[in-house]
């Protein structure tokens, strides 16, 4: 696996897990219209991740998925916290 392939897969995993976390938050808050674009993006990224695993094997793919996925989930949680704190401050 080349460094560019590793980086691309890590970014895809970042987007994949971040979008999954965003989807969960969207469902919890009942934001129906946001489900459709998030689902579309999630499908594209998920297909890319799965096809990369099929092409590259398991080796460094696990590391790229671990790093990208962890950062994606943390970013989604931080963005959610930031948005809700901003919303509280706007209504106060």
Backbone as a printed PyTorch tensor [residue, N CA C, xyz], in Angstrom:
tensor([[[  0.8520,  -1.1690,   0.0000],
         [  0.0000,   0.0000,   0.0000],
         [  0.9020,   1.2380,   0.0000]],

        [[  0.6350,   2.1180,  -0.9350],
         [  1.4350,   3.3380,  -1.0340],
         [  0.9660,   4.3450,   0.0350]],

        [[  1.8020,   5.3190,   0.3570],
         [  1.3840,   6.3300,   1.3400],
         [  0.1200,   7.0860,   0.9070]],

        [[ -0.0230,   7.3550,  -0.3750],
         [ -1.2120,   8.0500,  -0.8550],
         [ -2.4630,   7.1910,  -0.6800]],

        [[ -2.3610,   5.8980,  -0.9510],
         [ -3.4960,   4.9990,  -0.7450],
         [ -3.8680,   4.9300,   0.7360]],

        [[ -2.8400,   4.8860,   1.5940],
         [ -3.0750,   4.8570,   3.0380],
         [ -3.8030,   6.1220,   3.4780]],

        [[ -3.3160,   7.2680,   3.0270],
         [ -3.9200,   8.5390,   3.3970],
         [ -5.3520,   8.6600,   2.8720]],

        [[ -5.5600,   8.2420,   1.6450],
         [ -6.9010,   8.2980,   1.0560],
         [ -7.8720,   7.4140,   1.8270]],

        [[ -7.4280,   6.2280,   2.2020],
         [ -8.2900,   5.3280,   2.9600],
         [ -8.5520,   5.8690,   4.3600]],

        [[ -7.5490,   6.4860,   4.9850],
         [ -7.7530,   7.0820,   6.3110],
         [ -8.7690,   8.2260,   6.2330]],

        [[ -8.6820,   9.0430,   5.1980],
         [ -9.6490,  10.1410,   5.0150],
         [-11.0400,   9.5740,   4.7510]],

        [[-11.1240,   8.5150,   3.9590],
         [-12.4210,   7.8830,   3.6930],
         [-13.0120,   7.3050,   4.9790]],

        [[-12.1830,   6.6900,   5.8080],
         [-12.6660,   6.1520,   7.0870],
         [-13.1030,   7.2810,   8.0030]],

        [[-12.3590,   8.3820,   7.9850],
         [-12.7260,   9.5680,   8.7660],
         [-14.1290,  10.0380,   8.3650]],

        [[-14.3500,  10.1620,   7.0710],
         [-15.6590,  10.5900,   6.5690],
         [-16.7400,   9.5600,   6.8860]],

        [[-16.4180,   8.2860,   6.7240],
         [-17.3790,   7.2060,   6.9430],
         [-17.8870,   7.2040,   8.3830]],

        [[-16.9670,   7.1980,   9.3370],
         [-17.3720,   7.1460,  10.7400],
         [-17.9850,   8.4680,  11.1730]],

        [[-17.4380,   9.5720,  10.6780],
         [-18.0280,  10.8700,  10.9910],
         [-19.4540,  10.9780,  10.4970]],

        [[-19.7080,  10.4880,   9.2920],
         [-21.0680,  10.5110,   8.7430],
         [-21.9980,   9.5800,   9.5130]],

        [[-21.4740,   8.4230,   9.9550],
         [-22.3110,   7.5220,  10.7590],
         [-22.7060,   8.1820,  12.0750]],

        [[-21.7470,   8.8470,  12.7120],
         [-22.0510,   9.5440,  13.9650],
         [-23.0410,  10.6780,  13.7180]],

        [[-22.8370,  11.4090,  12.6250],
         [-23.7580,  12.4870,  12.2730],
         [-25.1520,  11.9440,  11.9890]],

        [[-25.2300,  10.7970,  11.3580],
         [-26.5240,  10.1710,  11.0770],
         [-27.2350,   9.8090,  12.3840]],

        [[-26.4930,   9.2650,  13.3370],
         [-27.1070,   8.9250,  14.6230],
         [-27.6420,  10.1680,  15.3180]],

        [[-26.8630,  11.2360,  15.2950],
         [-27.3150,  12.4820,  15.9170],
         [-28.5230,  13.0570,  15.1820]],

        [[-28.5440,  12.9190,  13.8730],
         [-29.6670,  13.3980,  13.0730],
         [-30.9380,  12.6380,  13.4270]],

        [[-30.8250,  11.3340,  13.6010],
         [-31.9810,  10.5150,  13.9650],
         [-32.4580,  10.8660,  15.3680]],

        [[-31.5210,  11.0140,  16.2950],
         [-31.8980,  11.3370,  17.6750],
         [-32.6630,  12.6590,  17.7470]],

        [[-32.2420,  13.6280,  16.9580],
         [-32.8840,  14.9370,  16.9880],
         [-34.0690,  15.0450,  16.0190]],

        [[-34.3730,  13.9710,  15.2900],
         [-35.5440,  13.9410,  14.4180],
         [-35.4750,  14.8970,  13.2350]],

        [[-34.2930,  15.0470,  12.6500],
         [-34.1120,  15.9470,  11.5100],
         [-34.2660,  15.1510,  10.2130]],

        [[-35.5020,  14.9280,   9.8170],
         [-35.8300,  14.0310,   8.7120],
         [-35.1680,  14.4090,   7.3900]],

        [[-35.1630,  15.6750,   7.0370],
         [-34.6380,  16.0750,   5.7320],
         [-33.1260,  15.8950,   5.6120]],

        [[-32.4370,  15.9080,   6.7210],
         [-30.9830,  15.7050,   6.6740],
         [-30.5920,  14.2450,   6.4630]],

        [[-31.5200,  13.3380,   6.6800],
         [-31.2130,  11.9070,   6.5370],
         [-30.8420,  11.5680,   5.0950]],

        [[-31.5050,  12.1530,   4.1240],
         [-31.2950,  11.7790,   2.7230],
         [-29.9030,  12.1370,   2.2010]],

        [[-29.4290,  13.3660,   2.3560],
         [-28.0790,  13.6510,   1.8570],
         [-26.9980,  12.9150,   2.6370]],

        [[-27.2080,  12.7490,   3.9350],
         [-26.2110,  12.0250,   4.7320],
         [-26.1580,  10.5610,   4.2940]],

        [[-27.3180,   9.9660,   4.0280],
         [-27.3520,   8.5730,   3.5630],
         [-26.6420,   8.4110,   2.2230]],

        [[-26.8500,   9.3590,   1.3240],
         [-26.1800,   9.2990,   0.0200],
         [-24.6730,   9.3830,   0.1480]],

        [[-24.1960,  10.3370,   0.9440],
         [-22.7490,  10.4630,   1.1570],
         [-22.1860,   9.2310,   1.8480]],

        [[-22.9240,   8.7340,   2.8070],
         [-22.4920,   7.5460,   3.5380],
         [-22.3680,   6.3420,   2.6090]],

        [[-23.3000,   6.1970,   1.6890],
         [-23.2480,   5.0790,   0.7400],
         [-22.0080,   5.1560,  -0.1480]],

        [[-21.7070,   6.3480,  -0.6500],
         [-20.5330,   6.5110,  -1.5220],
         [-19.2510,   6.1770,  -0.7790]],

        [[-19.1080,   6.7240,   0.4200],
         [-17.8790,   6.4970,   1.1890],
         [-17.7760,   5.0420,   1.6270]],

        [[-18.8900,   4.4470,   2.0040],
         [-18.8820,   3.0540,   2.4430],
         [-18.4490,   2.1140,   1.3120]],

        [[-18.9400,   2.3510,   0.1150],
         [-18.5390,   1.5360,  -1.0330],
         [-17.0420,   1.6870,  -1.2890]],

        [[-16.5210,   2.9140,  -1.1770],
         [-15.0880,   3.1310,  -1.3760],
         [-14.2640,   2.3710,  -0.3320]],

        [[-14.6770,   2.4400,   0.9240],
         [-13.9360,   1.7480,   1.9880],
         [-13.9620,   0.2390,   1.7640]],

        [[-15.1200,  -0.2980,   1.4510],
         [-15.2410,  -1.7490,   1.2420],
         [-14.4170,  -2.1950,   0.0360]],

        [[-14.4660,  -1.4410,  -1.0470],
         [-13.6910,  -1.8140,  -2.2320],
         [-12.1950,  -1.6890,  -1.9690]],

        [[-11.7860,  -0.7300,  -1.1460],
         [-10.3640,  -0.6010,  -0.7940],
         [ -9.8880,  -1.7910,   0.0090]],

        [[-10.7030,  -2.2480,   0.9330],
         [-10.3460,  -3.4340,   1.7180],
         [-10.2430,  -4.6470,   0.8050]],

        [[-11.1610,  -4.7630,  -0.1530],
         [-11.1330,  -5.8980,  -1.0780],
         [ -9.8760,  -5.8640,  -1.9530]],

        [[ -9.4480,  -4.6760,  -2.3740],
         [ -8.2720,  -4.5490,  -3.2330],
         [ -6.9650,  -4.6680,  -2.4680]],

        [[ -6.8830,  -4.0670,  -1.2850],
         [ -5.6180,  -3.9520,  -0.5660],
         [ -5.3480,  -5.1010,   0.3960]],

        [[ -6.3640,  -5.8260,   0.7890],
         [ -6.1710,  -6.8270,   1.8190],
         [ -6.3190,  -6.1860,   3.1860]],

        [[ -5.8620,  -6.8710,   4.2190],
         [ -6.1080,  -6.4190,   5.5790],
         [ -4.9430,  -5.6230,   6.1640]],

        [[ -3.7250,  -5.9350,   5.8400],
         [ -2.5150,  -5.3230,   6.3750],
         [ -2.6500,  -3.9610,   7.0180]],

        [[ -2.1790,  -2.9350,   6.3390],
         [ -2.2260,  -1.5750,   6.8640],
         [ -3.6120,  -0.9570,   6.7910]],

        [[ -4.5230,  -1.6450,   6.1420],
         [ -5.8900,  -1.1360,   6.0320],
         [ -6.4980,  -0.9620,   7.4240]],

        [[ -6.2310,  -1.9070,   8.3170],
         [ -6.7770,  -1.8120,   9.6790],
         [ -6.2880,  -0.5540,  10.3850]],

        [[ -5.0230,  -0.2360,  10.2180],
         [ -4.4640,   0.9540,  10.8450],
         [ -5.1020,   2.2150,  10.2710]],

        [[ -5.2600,   2.2630,   8.9530],
         [ -5.8800,   3.4260,   8.3190],
         [ -7.3300,   3.5870,   8.7700]],

        [[ -8.0660,   2.4790,   8.8620],
         [ -9.4570,   2.5400,   9.3030],
         [ -9.5590,   2.9390,  10.7640]],

        [[ -8.6470,   2.4250,  11.5830],
         [ -8.6260,   2.7820,  13.0060],
         [ -8.3680,   4.2750,  13.1950]],

        [[ -7.3310,   4.7800,  12.5460],
         [ -6.9690,   6.1860,  12.7080],
         [ -8.0530,   7.1060,  12.1520]],

        [[ -8.4860,   6.8390,  10.9250],
         [ -9.5060,   7.6770,  10.3130],
         [-10.8320,   7.6110,  11.0460]],

        [[-11.2250,   6.4150,  11.4380],
         [-12.4920,   6.2400,  12.1400],
         [-12.5170,   6.9140,  13.4930]],

        [[-11.4490,   6.7840,  14.2470],
         [-11.3700,   7.4200,  15.5630],
         [-11.4480,   8.9330,  15.4480]],

        [[-10.6900,   9.4930,  14.5240],
         [-10.7010,  10.9380,  14.3290],
         [-12.0600,  11.4280,  13.8110]],

        [[-12.6860,  10.6350,  12.9410],
         [-14.0000,  11.0020,  12.4090],
         [-15.0630,  11.0650,  13.4920]],

        [[-15.0570,  10.0930,  14.3730],
         [-16.0420,  10.0640,  15.4530],
         [-15.8030,  11.2130,  16.4320]],

        [[-14.5450,  11.4400,  16.7930],
         [-14.2280,  12.5450,  17.7090],
         [-14.6020,  13.8940,  17.0940]],

        [[-14.3460,  14.0630,  15.8080],
         [-14.6960,  15.3170,  15.1350],
         [-16.2050,  15.5350,  15.1180]],

        [[-16.9490,  14.4750,  14.8760],
         [-18.4040,  14.5800,  14.8500],
         [-18.9460,  14.9590,  16.2290]],

        [[-18.4050,  14.3490,  17.2690],
         [-18.8510,  14.6790,  18.6220],
         [-18.4940,  16.1180,  18.9810]],

        [[-17.2980,  16.5680,  18.6040],
         [-16.8860,  17.9400,  18.8890],
         [-17.7540,  18.9410,  18.1320]],

        [[-18.0690,  18.6400,  16.8750],
         [-18.9200,  19.5290,  16.0820],
         [-20.3230,  19.5960,  16.6800]],

        [[-20.8360,  18.4700,  17.1310],
         [-22.1580,  18.4380,  17.7510],
         [-22.1630,  19.2830,  19.0170]],

        [[-21.1530,  19.1280,  19.8440],
         [-21.0650,  19.9070,  21.0790],
         [-20.9810,  21.4010,  20.7580]],

        [[-20.1540,  21.7570,  19.7770],
         [-19.9840,  23.1600,  19.3980],
         [-21.2970,  23.7540,  18.8920]],

        [[-22.0090,  23.0070,  18.0550],
         [-23.2790,  23.5080,  17.5270],
         [-24.3220,  23.7030,  18.6270]],

        [[-24.3850,  22.7670,  19.5710],
         [-25.3690,  22.8820,  20.6320],
         [-25.0200,  23.9880,  21.6190]],

        [[-23.7460,  24.2040,  21.8790],
         [-23.3540,  25.3140,  22.7480],
         [-23.6680,  26.6430,  22.0670]],

        [[-23.4410,  26.7120,  20.7570],
         [-23.7480,  27.9200,  20.0090],
         [-25.2510,  28.1870,  20.0060]],

        [[-26.0350,  27.1140,  19.8720],
         [-27.4930,  27.2480,  19.8680],
         [-27.9860,  27.7430,  21.2370]],

        [[-27.3940,  27.2330,  22.3340],
         [-27.7710,  27.6920,  23.6690],
         [-27.4610,  29.1780,  23.8430]],

        [[-26.3070,  29.5870,  23.3610],
         [-25.9070,  30.9900,  23.4950],
         [-26.7710,  31.9260,  22.6570]],

        [[-27.2590,  31.4510,  21.5200],
         [-28.1110,  32.2730,  20.6600],
         [-29.5000,  32.4830,  21.2700]],

        [[-29.9830,  31.4930,  22.0040],
         [-31.3220,  31.6000,  22.5880],
         [-31.3130,  32.3100,  23.9260]],

        [[-30.1420,  32.4530,  24.5330],
         [-30.0600,  33.0800,  25.8710],
         [-30.1080,  34.5880,  25.7900]]])
